[in-house]
Amino acid sequence: MDWNDINKSSKFVVEQRVNEIIPLVSVLQRREIIYYCNVKQGWNLTTRQIDNYIYKARDEVKKEFLKHKETSAESIFNNRMHIYKKALKKNDLNTCRLILSDIAKMTGTDTQNIDVTSKGEQIQGFTVTIEKEEN
């Protein structure tokens, strides 16, 4: 008997079981998942084993959420920049200001977190020039 085959098989079974309870960890309580595993599925596991499955399932859900959150934030930022450029071409400065404010909140750099004055003194004497972007 090859013990490596048994380990691979048990890892496969664990992975299957974890995948089966992934949809449950967000909606059911621990005791309900234990009931599902042992009574409905007949796995006859200890609560510690099921707790390990729950931990692994929640970890997978968290990884998927963070991956989705990352790509969503990037997509939202890109969409905002696209709208900003269109508003800028139309000289719609109010829309530009709103979009920049939205981006600042998204990135955590909104004016609540940044001192836009110089130690309480108002900043004066500078000019912002916006150059036309080439397509």
Helices and strands as residue ranges (DSSP letters): H 3-25, H 30-35, I 36-40, H 47-89, H 93-107
